[in-house]
Amino acid sequence: MNLRKDALAICKAALRAADPEEALLRHVRCVDGVLLAGGGKYRLDKIRNVYVVGAGKACAPMAKAVEKLLGKRITASCVIVKDGHTLPLRRVVLRESAHPVPDQRGVDAALEIASLVAGAEAEDLVICLISGGASALMPLPVAGFTLEEKQGLTRQMLAAGANIHEMNCVRKHLSGIKGGQLARAAAPAQVLTLILSDVIGDDLSTIGSGPTAPDPTAWADVDEILARFKLALPRPVPRVETPKPGDAVFARVRNVIIGSNALSVDAAALKAKALGYRPLVLSTTIEGETRDVARMHVQIAKEALRARRPVAPPACILSGGETTVTIRGDGMGGRNQEFALVAGMELEGTPGIVALSAGTDGTDGPTDAAGGLADAGTVARAAAKGRFARADLANNDSYRFLEAAGDLLKTGPTRTNVMDIRILLIAK
């Protein structure tokens, strides 16, 4: 068995399962002039206008699938994607903006979306496409709060180690479009939202900050989160509440999840089994500090190698979810690269195990890498090039460390996003 080659093949299978275009076409069909999705039926001859809007790193292939289904029936559109994540489309207009820190292009495109859906009427259908990254890609700051202030707060929360739930709670209350407010703007039109989930537990109110989902959080939660991270808003803003569960604006809204991390992990397990490994899925809801999660994963792999438990080699230990990195230095990297760096430290002197951690969107942090690999020789290979594990971990410089070791994983943009996948292979 070639552990590194097999780990890459298993990762590729996981990414294939998260293909946004295929996922959408599995869940949405058009039969005899009726659009079928999530148990809903939309008679196209009764619909006057079809508007396609949305945001997310995976939305270009999702929009391509909608074009295949509806073609010339699409009246107008605006879908926001991350820079470099576009596709040549004929009917749906794609706008690029920045991620993870929002920029003015995102604001302009969000305003375009808000204007488009505000004109929708009861006989119209708004199809909203949402995938990972939507919160940053579709910024529409509330009155009195500037984009620069929102950028600054986003950076501060990322640096403090805030998770996606905490980030999105704050974002929703500082936005004019998130937290159900897109649904509010589209009413009384029918709204069909198709979602590729990048959130643990597939919470509709958290994915993309829930632009068409009821928001269970309140301003009191925002206050608590900011206080916990010792942060504060730069100025007072209008404390307008988002629409809550039971609000009439959701009477004609249907939210449908078309893909998730669990589906990708299941595909990885099937590929591992086909390659001769015994797969063990730890969880698809892993959270926590990245370096702690990495140590835990490696210790389980070592136990399997040494004592043949909780799974006997040859084995493949899998997990999904999304960890967080508390930034302590000024280096370059991301949570998956830091996972690989720490795994390399833990695996030093232990041959027979390979670890891989990757972001399914192909980009890990503000870098061109999806993540990294690690084995018993990672630390030594990096040291031979003048990079030292402990120093680079302290400086959050996992990218340069893995680059020196030859262990960076680069997939290029995958145009999907269902959080992260971690693969540990244990030789027989």
VEXVOZA-513023 format. One record per residue: x negated, z, y negated of N, C-alpha, C, O in turn; residue in three letters. Coordinates in pm, whole numbers, plus 50000, padded with zeros to 5 digits. Atoms other than C-alpha are relative to their C-alpha. Last residue first. Example, Ala and Ser with C-alpha at 12.3 -4.5 7.8 and 13.67 -1.06 7.14 Angstrom:
# VEXVOZA-513023
500824999450119486335071450106500775007349891500265009049780SER/499115000050119487705078050450499105000049880498065006649882ALA/
This chain:
# VEXVOZA-513023
499824993349871500945082450312498745007650036498685013950142LYS/500465007249882500535074449944500195008250125500305020550120ALA/500904991549922502645091049676499644992750129500524988950207ILE/500175004349863504275069749407498955008550069497895011250014LEU/501214994349941505515085749086499964995950146500844999550224LEU/500245003549860507985065648874498705006650045497665004649982ILE/501274994749953509485076048541499894997950151500825000750226ARG/500064998349855512225056548364498595004750037497605000049982ILE/501305001349933513135059047999500155001250150501115006950202ASP/500934988750001516255053247787498754996950082498314985450088MET/499234989649931518775025947873499085012250021498995017750131VAL/500404986350030517545000047624500935009750069502055012150023ASN/499064990449944517624962347664499545013949960498465015449903THR/498655002150054516074933247479501045008150077502205004150088ARG/499155003149885512964936047700501434996649959502224991650039THR/498604995950019510514934247409500864995650119500854983950157PRO/499375007650106506994929647549501435004749985501935012250070GLY/499015009349944506144944547887500474989949896501054979749932THR/499405008650101502964963447799500924989950067500484981850149LYS/499015008849939501864993048010500684992149888501364997949803LEU/498815003050079498655009247886500924990650078500454981850150LEU/498754995449939496355021448163501224998449910502275004149940ASP/499405011849939493075003848093501355002950061501774996050154GLY/499964998449854491445037748037500494987550071500394986550193ALA/501374998749951490465028947680499965000750152499034995550215ALA/500635013050022493985016747605498575000150053498134990650118GLU/499615008549888495355048347764499404986049986499074979650086LEU/500544994449876493395070047520500314990850119499424987350196PHE/501425003449995494135047647222499345005450126498424999250180ARG/500195014549994497865049247289498534996550015498164988950105TYR/499915004849863497915086447373499764985050012499244980450114SER/500635013250003496685097547033499984993850139498954989150187ASP/498925009449966499005127446985499504985549996500184976649945ASN/499785008650117496035145146818501144990250023501364981249941ASN/499824991350117495975174147065500344991949875501034996749785ALA/498694993649986496505149347348500295008849879501405008849826LEU/498975009950032493615128147222501405005750017502325001949944ASP/500045002850144491285158247210501104990249962501774991949860ALA/499504988250073492305170147556500044997449849500995001449782ARG/498584996949980492015135747714500485011549912501495010149843ALA/499944987749923488685123847576501415005749998502035007349893PHE/498724993650031488065088147463500185012050093499985010950214ARG/500104991250116484465075547451501315006449956501415011449845GLY/499855007950122484845045047675500035008849875500335004049765LYS/501105009849999483495062847984500034991149877499024985249840ALA/501214993150047485825091447894498824990649994497974991649906ALA/499914998550145488835068047928498735006349944498225002149840ALA/500115013450060487815057248278500055000749848499314993749779ARG/501405004449994487155093448379499824986349936498834983949866ALA/500804992150094490555105548258498564995249997497974994149890VAL/499655003050140492435077548434499105007249901498565001049809THR/501155004750076490615080348768500254997649853499344993449782GLY/501104990549996493065102248960498824995849914498015004249875ALA/500394996449864496015080948851498795009349992498465014249884ASP/501074990249984497965072448539499725002350147500625001750232ALA/500194995649862500245045048409498895010450002498145011849905LEU/501315000249938501555038448061500035004250145501045009050196GLY/500364987249943504415032947821498624999250061497724992950006GLY/498774994049946506295003247676499735014050052500655022250061ALA/500004996549858503334993447457501345006150040502005012749960ALA/499635012049925503454975047123499995002450150500074992950228ASP/501115007249938503495007646926500524987550072501734985350081THR/500345011350087505755027046685498794992250052497814990349980PRO/500474995850131507155048846965499684987849915500104976749948GLY/500104985549993507365033047308499425005149869498245003149841ASP/500764994550111508544996947299500085015250004501165021050010THR/501295006650013509624977247603499165004949885498035000249867GLY/499915010150106513294986747570498684992749978498624983249901ASP/499395012349950513215003847911500174989349893500464977749925THR/498755001650073510735029347784500614986750039499944976450034GLY/499755011550087508145034548053501335001249927502315006349982ALA/498894996350087506455061848255500194988949898499244984649832SER/499645009950101504255054348554501175005449919502115010949975LEU/498844997050085502455078648784500194988849899499234983249847ALA/499965007750124500145069749073501275003549926502355004049984VAL/498794999450082499275094149351499814991049878498754991149815ILE/498815001749917496825091149641501305000949925502375000249985GLY/499675014049966493745105349472501284999450083501705009450142PRO/498955000749897493815140449323500344985450028501284980149970THR/500474994249874490595147649129501024999850112500775005550218GLY/501455001149987492225141748791499545007350127499835019150146GLU/500365007049876495975139948856498504998850020498064994250125LEU/499574992149884496955166548599499564993750132499405000750232GLU/500734987450000494925150048323500325008250124499435014050187MET/501385002949965496295115848412499145012550005498295013950093GLY/500025002349856499845129648410498574997050047498155001650152ALA/499964986849936499175143248061499984998750152499325006550221VAL/501244993050031498115108847937499965013550072498965016850137LEU/501065005549917500985091648120498675007049974497915009450068ALA/499754996149860503615114647967498844995250088498335002850170PHE/500474986249990501985109347626500255005550140499455013250193GLU/501455000149996502365071947675499455014250010498465016650079GLN/500405004949868506015076347766498494999350013497945002050120ASN/499764990049898506675098647463499564995450139499055003450217ARG/498584997749981504995075547216500195009550116499225013550181GLY/499494999549863501565067247081501505001750001502184999249902GLY/499015010349973499305067346776500445000850145499625002750235MET/500365011149914497325096646636501164990350020502194991349952GLY/499695012350071498115118646337499604987750080499324977150023ASP/501135007150058498325152246507500444987449930501624985549901GLY/500964990150048500855178946609498814993449930498094999949854ARG/501215006050056503925157746670499135010849938499555018349850ILE/500234992950126506435174746897498674995449944497624997650005THR/501384996250031507195148247155500005007549867500475002349766VAL/500394999850141510665144847305498555004549987498035012050069THR/500674987850045511975135147647499664999049851499944988949787THR/500795002350121514535108847737499435013249952500165022349915GLU/499674991150111516355104548064499134996849881498624985749868GLY/499635007050123515375090448399500355010249894500355022349919GLY/499134992750092513665102648713500284991349880499564981749852SER/499445007050116512065088549023500755009749910501335019649956LEU/499234990350077509795101649300500424993349869499594987849797ILE/499835004250139508675074349538500915010049932502105010949963CYS/498804996050074507345085249874499974994449858498924991249803ALA/500095006050134504955074550146501305001949923502384999149975PRO/500615012950033504985103450192500104990250117500214994450233PRO/501225003149928507475130850287499444986449957500204976849941ALA/499865012849933509975143250032498664996750064497604999450007VAL/498625001649949510605177849887500274986650067501404983950107PRO/498724995750054508185183150054499974999149848498905001149790ARG/498935009149955505425167250261501395005149961502365003050034ARG/499134992949905503105197450209501174991750051501994996550129ALA/500644989249925500095182550032500885005450112500415007250224ARG/501245004649937501265148549908499425010550093498935007450201LEU/499645010049900504845160349843498764995150075498794993550196ALA/499374992549890503575191449668500394990550112500224993650230GLU/501084993549926501265169749457500555007950120499945008150228LYS/500705010549924504215147849357498865006150083498665002250198ALA/499115003749889506235178649255499344989550088499424990250210ILE/500054989049903503275191149050500934997350119500605000850232GLN/501235001149922502975157148884499915011150104499455008750215VAL/499925011549910506615157448775498764999050089498884996750210HIS/499044996949894506375192748633500084988650101500074991050222MET/500644990549907503225184648438500915003250116500465004150230ARG/501035007049925504875153948286499335009250102499135005350217ALA/499325008149898507995173348187498984992650085499164991450207VAL/499524990749897505845199148008500684992450113500504995650231ASP/501164995349924503915172247821500415009850109499795010250215ARG/500585009949910507115154647719498875005550085498845003150206THR/501285004050057508925184747574499254991350100499114995150217GLU/501024989850018512445185447717498744994449938498644982449912GLY/500334997950141515035162147863498865010049993498385014850096GLU/501174992050034515685147748209499785000349848499724989949783ILE/499684992850124519245135348264498855009149957499075020049905THR/499985010250107518715108448529500335006549866500694999749770THR/498894999050093517615134448784499944988049906498874982349884SER/499924986250048515115140549064501225001949911502005011349930LEU/499614999650141515755107749246500145014649958501005021850008VAL/499374987350035513805107349573500284999849851499364999649770LEU/499684996750139512865074049729500665013749986501455017950071PRO/498794991649994511105071650066500345004149857499605011949796ARG/500094986250048508675042750022501315007350023502385001250027TYR/500464990849896508415010950230499835014449958499245022450031GLY/501465000649993508594983949963499415010050100498205010550118LEU/500355013149946512334979050025498494998450015498024991050101ALA/499684999849857512825016549973499614986850066499094986850178LYS/500994991449935511055014749639500225000350151499264999450229ALA/501245007649991513214985149536498925008150069498175002750151LYS/499815010549899516405004249621498724991850018498344988450130LEU/500014993649868515205034849430500154989650112499494990650215ALA/501384996649970514375013649126499885006350138498945003550212ALA/500675012649963517864998749132498545002450035498014996150127ALA/499515003949867519375033749139499334987250048498974986050165ASP/500684991349905517155043748844500454996750144499634996750236VAL/501395004449989518395013548649499225008550101498435003150178SER/500005012749929522045021448718498584994750019498264989150124LEU/499784997549857521515057848621499984987150081499464986950193ALA/501264996549935519995047848287500175001750150499294997950227ASN/500534986650023523215031248178498695002050075498304993850157SER/501304997849936525164998848150499455013549962499785019049857GLY/500305011049909528624985448057498655001650071498354994150163ILE/501444999649969530135016247891499724989450106500314989550213ILE/500335003149861533585007347751498485000250018497764992949950VAL/501454999649985535115021747430499654998450149500165005950232ASN/500414998449861538735011747357498474999250005497884989349962ARG/501445001449973540215016547008499735002350148500245011950206VAL/500185013549946543885010446922498534996950029498104985450023ARG/498855003849916544965046646867499814986450066500324984250176ALA/500495003849868541495056646742501124995150093500884992550211PHE/500835012150013542395056746371499504995150136499064983750148VAL/499235012249979545255080746453499154987349992499574976950041ALA/499715007050125542855110046485500684986650030500334979850127ASP/498584999650031543175128046817500384993149871501564991449843GLY/499135003749888539465135546848501475001949963501855012049904PRO/500134991549881537895138946500500884994950114501734986350092LYS/498744998649926537325114646212499795006850136498835003950207PRO/499765011549914534105122346016501325001850075501775013250091THR/500014998549855534145148545744500304986750070501034978250019GLU/498825006549944533135141645384499945001050151498904997950211VAL/499864995449862530565166745260501324994750059502225002350094ARG/498594997249968529615147344946500165003650148499694996350235PRO/499255012449978525835150744906501465003550027501765014950064VAL/498654998649948523625178544764500674986350015500474977449932PRO/499034997750108519955169044719501385002050063501584997850177ARG/500685000150130516755166644923500925002449882500485006149773PRO/499685012450069518595177845235499355000349862499315010749797LEU/498894999250095516785206645402500244986249941499334978149931ALA/499885011750085514415212345693501185001849906502025010649926LEU/500564996550131513285243945869499934987949908498944985649839LYS/501265007350014513935228346212499335002449865498344995949830PHE/500834997249882516565254646291498644993149990497624998650032ARG/500574986650015517965252745937499055003150115497995009150094ALA/501025000550104518425215045964499335013649981498125014449959LEU/501135007849951520225218746295498884999649896497725001949930ILE/500744992249899522485246946174498764992750048497704998850063GLU/500674988850065523525228845855499145007950099498015011750068ASP/501115005650077524305197046046499195011249935497965011349941VAL/501055003249902526395217046292498784994149930497644997249966ASP/500634987349962528395232146003498884997950102497885005150100ALA/501074997050094528985196945875499305013150031498115014850002TRP/499544997750137530965189746188498815003149910497675004349956ALA/500864991550083530505176746538500525000949857501364992949814THR/499684985749982533235164446774499165009249914499435021249907PRO/501194991850018533065128946634500355014850015501065020349931ASP/499744987550072535715105246767498735008649994497955008850089PRO/499604988749916534215072146881500285012349916499655014349812ALA/498575001649969533985038546702500525011050091501535009350158THR/499255005950113530685043346517501484997950026502274997349932PRO/498565001449979529445067846783500804993749888501715000149837GLY/499274991150092525995078046654501504997149999502195000149901SER/499945007050128524505048146837500705007949891501175002249793GLY/500605013349985525425066147159500154992449869501274989549825ILE/501434999450031526225101947049499354986250006498424983549929THR/500174996050140530025101947024498535000249958498235001149839SER/499595010650092530335081847343499765003549854499484994749773LEU/499054994550097528345107347545500334989549894499454985549817ASP/499165010850052526665087547824501105005049905502245000549911ASP/498614996349981525345119347994500984989849945502194991649959GLY/499794991749882521855113747855501455004450006501985010049910ILE/499814985750025522035086747590500265007450131501035002850215VAL/501384994850001520725051047595500025015249982499055021049934ASP/500314986150036524095036447692498515003250009497845000050107SER/501104998149907524824999347677499395013549964498765015049859LEU/501134990850024528184999847506499004999750113499365001350230ILE/500745001649875531014974847461498635006349982497885002749890LEU/501434997250014533434985047185499344999850137499755007150228THR/500584999149866536864968847181498505001749983497814992549938LEU/501454999149993538734975246854499595001650146500055010650215VAL/500484995549871542324964646786498474999849999497874990749943GLN/500365010049900543004961346414499695006650134499365018450140ALA/499274998449874544834988746218499654989750108500414988350204PRO/498574998049979542175001146153500804992249896500424991849779ALA/499395011549932538734985446113501505001550020502204991550035ALA/500005011650088537425010045849500744988250062501354980349990ALA/499134997050114538445040546052500124987949908501204984849858ARG/498625001149951536895025346363500995002649887502024995949878ALA/499785014449985533645020546168501414997450053502074988050010LEU/499605005650130533955056846055500124984750001500804978949916GLN/498615004450002534005070446408500444993049873501584988649862GLY/499094988949972530785090346365501464996149989502265003549932GLY/500164993749869528845062146198501055011050021501855013849931LYS/499545009049895529835038945910499975006350139500665001750230ILE/498655004750029529505057345579500584991450110501654985550093GLY/499725014349988526525077545694501434996849959502325005249969SER/500655005950117525015111445609500234985049995499544977749923LEU/499444993850119527385129845840499344995349871499784998649762HIS/498575003050014526715106646130500555005349868501374998749804LYS/499795013750048522935108046082501474997049973501804990749873ARG/500355000550141522835145946112500294986149943500864984749835VAL/499064991250069524695146146443499754999549849500694998549771CYS/498775007350027522665115946552501075008549933501875003249856ASN/500215010850097519295132846519501334993749960501614991849842MET/500204993750130520505164446693499804989649891500354990749782GLU/498734993950038521905144946988499915006349861500825004949779HIS/499105010450049518815122447003501355005849956501975000749862ILE/499555009349897516415151847026501074990649943501484991949828ASN/498545000149982514595167546731500394990050108499814979150116ALA/499625000249859510845171146787501495000550024501935004450132GLY/499644986449957509825182446437500425000750146500565011650202ALA/501234992149992508025149446374500265014250050499405020250114ALA/500805005249888511165129746457498755008550019498395012150131LEU/499344995549877513205152346226499264995150124499155002450222MET/500184985549985510735147945939500635005050130500055013450199GLN/501394997449962510575110245985499775014950025499085018750120ARG/500195005049863514365107345982498585003050048498405007850160THR/499414990149911514575129445671499844995850146499595004250233LEU/500824988050000512135107045488500535010650095499765016950168GLY/501245003049928513935075345586499135012550012498585015550118GLN/499635000449858517265090345474498774997050086498615002950193LYS/499804986149958515715099845139500385000650148499965009750219GLU/501324993749994514345064645099500135014550045499305019450121GLU/500675004249877517735050145187498655007050015498295011250124LEU/500695012850000519315070344909499404996850136499225005650220THR/501144998149909521945097644929499324986550016499964976950060PHE/500864989450050524435100644641498785002550086497975011250054GLY/500235000150145527145081144815499135011749958499355023150000ALA/498854995750080526735081645190499634999749853498454999549817VAL/500004986450056523895061945344501245002949918501784994249849PRO/499155001850118524755030645546500145013749933501145020649954LEU/499904988950094522105026845813500934996549883500834985749824PRO/498785001750078522745002446100500195011649902501165019049913MET/499865014050040519354997446271501184997749906501204987849833LEU/501005003750100518505034446281500224985949947499934983249830ALA/499974990650113521725045246452499024996049890499384995949772SER/498965003550098521985013946665499985009149879500225004649767ALA/500585003750127518645020046837501014997349891500644995149776GLY/500994990950055520075020047186499384994849872499104982949859GLY/501044996349903523084997747236498995009049930499135012049811SER/500864988750034526394990347064498995002250113499355002550231ILE/501074998949901528444958447051499035011049957498515010949845LEU/501164993050051531744959946859498995001950114499325007450218CYS/500854996849886534484934846930498705005749944497984999049870ILE/501394997650035537064936046651499265003850128499575013850192VAL/500794992649903540384920246746498575001049949497944990949919LEU/501395003749977542924908946486499355008950107499835019850137ASP/500025010949903546734909746476498584995950038498404986450114GLU/499454995749871546774944346311499934989150107499834992450225ALA/498604995750001544464933946028500505002350142499755000750239GLU/499255002449875540704930745978501405005949991501615016449930ALA/498995010450019539424929245619500834997150124501724988750119GLY/499014994950095537624962645642501104989849975502224993549937ALA/498954993149926535904949445956501085005549906502225007349948VAL/499345008849904533904923245763501185007150068502285001650074LEU/499135009150073533074945245465500814991250094501994988650071SER/498914992050055531714972845687501004991149925502214993149936ALA/499104996149891529674947645885501215007549946502355004749982ILE/499345012349956528154932245571501015003050111502124997750111GLU/498995002950102527404967045435500784987450037501994986750016LEU/498934990349976525614974745762501134998049899502304999049935ALA/499235004749885523604942545720501165009450033502245004950070ALA/499295012250040522484952245369500884994850114502024990750091ASP/498934996150092521604987545481500844987749962502074988249964VAL/498964993549921519634974545777501185004149916502335002849958GLY/499315010749928517694950845552501135005650086502194999450098ARG/498945005550086516954980545326500744988650069501934986650044GLN/500465006650122515024998745600501174993649925502314994349970ASP/499185010850057515675023845877499414994049874498615000349805PRO/499694995850137512885043646052500744988649931500214977549921VAL/498954989850005513015038246429500365004949859501355012049841PRO/499754988849910513475008346396498655006150035497714998650061HIS/501094991949947513594981746124500495011250089501615016150074ALA/500384988750086516114954046060499015008850076498665005950190SER/501094991249956517024919546190499805011549901499955009849780GLU/500814995450113520404902546139498925009450056499215017750142ARG/500874988549977522074881946412499215003149874498664994249810LEU/501094998650098525034859046341499225012850030499805023750037VAL/500184986350052527154851546647498785000649910497694996249948VAL/498824994950070528314815746702499795013649934500325016249826ARG/499255010450070525404794046817501125005649913501444999849809ARG/498574999949968522774819046927500724989749913500234985949807LEU/499295011150066518974816046939501454999550045501744996050159PRO/499855011449910517804850847045500664988749921501374991449824LEU/498955009950020516574880446841500024989750112499104988950194THR/499064999149887514614911446944501154989949987502234992150040HIS/500575005949880511524905746727500924999850120500534995250227GLY/500945011050023512654929646455499414995150132498945003050213ASP/501344996150044515394952046591499154987649978499354977350042LYS/500974997649894518924938646610498665004049941498405002049822VAL/501344996250045521974939146384499115003050120499495010450210ILE/500564990749902525144920046474498555002649962497794993249940VAL/501264994650052527294902646211499535010750098500175021250112CYS/500824990449926530244880846305498835005049917498424998749819SER/501144996250085533064857846202499245011150071499775017650162ALA/499725003750140535964839546367498815002549909498424993949832THR/500624990350091534894839946733500154995149856499694984249821ILE/498974990350041537404818546928499445010549904500205017549837ARG/499445003350131534814790646923501125009449957501585008749843LYS/500375012350069532894806347211500624998549862500445007049775GLY/499025003050104534834835047371499684987549917500594981449861LEU/498614996749968533224843447704500984994249899502054989449937LEU/499615007049878529854826247670501485002050031502164992950080LYS/499875014250031529584838147310500454992050122501304983150111GLU/498715001350068530274873647425500234985549959501364980549967VAL/498954999249898527384870347673501394998449937502254991749993ALA/500055012649926525044858647397501094999650107501744989350127LYS/499295009750082526134888247187500044986350067501024979050057ALA/498594996349991525064911647468500844990149920501914985849965MET/499435005349876521784892547489501455004050023502194996750088PRO/500105014750000521174898947116500524994250132501364985250129ALA/498775006950041522574934547126499904984849996500944978149999CYS/499575008749890519864951247332501154990849962501724984250048ALA/501135007949953517954967047042500394990350110499694980450133LYS/500764994449889521164978646883498914990550046498974978450023GLY/501414997550027523864970446632499355005850125499985012750204ALA/500714990349919527434958246620498545001449961498064995249866GLY/500944992250080529884932246501499215009150094499475009650214VAL/501024993949914532004904546654498975006849911498325000349828VAL/501224996650073535244895946475499035006850095499415015950169TYR/500914991949920538034878146659498725001949920498024992349888VAL/501445001150026540894865646441499235009050096499685020050130ASN/500235009650109544574858246507498524997749977498064986249973ARG/501004994850091545044874646847499674989449895499334978149929ILE/499334990750091548274867547035499055005749894499465013349807LYS/499055007950080546894836347206500795008749903501455003549813ASP/500665006850111543884857247309500954991649917500694989249799LEU/499515013749996545924880947518499504992549878499914995349765ARG/499845005250135543764912347533500414985250010499594976750043TYR/499695014349996544004932947849500314995249859501155000849790LYS/499205005750107542374967147878500194985150016499344978250073GLY/498594997349976541214983748198500914994649893502144995449907GLY/499754985649993537634985348076501455003850022501925013949970GLY/501144991050020537574948847975500445014450007501355018649935ALA/499854987849920539784918648049498755008649985497635003950008LEU/501274992949995540184890647794500215013350069501055021350027LEU/499904985450018543264869947874498615006050014497935003850114VAL/499734996850140543364832147823500175014849972500635018649864GLY/498735006250044543694824648194500385004349858501545007549830ASP/499245006649893540904848948287501334995049943502155002849893VAL/498935007250066538174860448046500714991550105500144982150159CYS/499675013449950535954886948195501104993949915501875000949849ARG/499045006850086534124918248076500224985950054499274978650082VAL/498934991050042532334943548297501104993449917502184999149900HIS/499454992949883529944922248503501245008049962502115010350046ARG/499185009449924529484898348209500555006150130501525001150185LEU/498745002650073528334927347992500914990850081502124993150089LEU/499174987949998525784939148249501344997549931502395001649980ALA/499384998849869524424904148301500935012050007502005011350067GLU/499085011349983523834899647930500735000950133501954999450139GLU/498764998350076522374934347887501024988850019502224991350028PRO/499865012250079519774932948167501355000149928502395000449994ASP/499484996650132519564969448277500184987749912500414989049792ALA/498664994349984519224961348646500645003249866501865004249857ALA/499085010949966516274938548568501435005250010502374998449969ARG/499715007650122514484966948393501004988950027501884986249944LEU/499184991550086514734989148700500404992849872501544993849827ALA/498654999849942513474961148923500945008449916502115004849898ALA/499395012950029510464956048693501434999450054502314993949988LYS/499624999750141509644993148714500724987149961501724987449890CYS/498834991250006509664991049093500525000949857501735000849833ILE/498885007549942507304961049082501305008249994502375002749970ALA/499595010250096504974979448842501184991950052502074988349974LEU/499354992950112504875009949069500494990049896501584991649842ALA/498644996549960504174987149367500755007249888501945005049869ASP/499215012349991501154971149200501455003150033502364997249976LYS/499815004950137499805005449102500874987449999501794986149919ARG/499084991450076500365020249448500274994649860501424994649815LEU/500665000050130498854991749647500925007449904501915001849855ASN/499175000050120500005000050000499135000049874498155007349866MET/
